[in-house]
Amino acid sequence: MAEQEQETKQQVTKKFIIGVVLIVVSLAIGKLVLIPIILFPGNKEWRTGMIILYAFGWVLLVIGIALAGWEGYRLVTHKYKHYKRRTVRAVKRHGRHAAAHTKKHVNNIKNGVKNGVIKNRKSKGVKQRKK
């Protein structure tokens, strides 16, 4: 009796994992399909292929939800939203850092030119381009 329960728990766990993987693959296909459509907007073959792949992604999503249930779907979407939020925050933070860093260097160059610290390129041994 205990062995039968063990097997059913393993089967349920196996179905849940397979369903979650299918849901993740479906979400990835849904995002990646847009890349060729943007890169090749006038190409009918790419557009048709990506529409077929997108529809296949929906089929995978339905099968994944059937295997993992709504619990698996909610788990994947929660993790995806968290990852997306974290990524957007990181991009914003690094963008602000890059802008501040660039502004600092531009101000240093401006101050160097005003104070006469930065001299002619030729004096530093940098080759001049021929005009």
C-alpha angles and dihedrals in degrees: 000000000000091000091055091051090047091053093049091050090051091048092049091048091048091050091047093052093046090048092050091049091050091050091050092048090049092052091047092050090049091057099037094051090071095062099071091040089057094042096047106028097162098043109105095192093057092045093050092046093049092048089053090047090048091053089048088053090057090051089052090050093053092047090047092051090048091054101037099030127217090303091063092045092051091047093053095044091048092052091045093051090047091050091047092050092048092048094049091050091050092050091050092047094049091045091054090047092050092048092050091046092050092047090052092052093045090052091048090052092047091050091046092053092046093050094044093243094125108065135184115314090232092065091059093057095251112145115244119227115247113248 
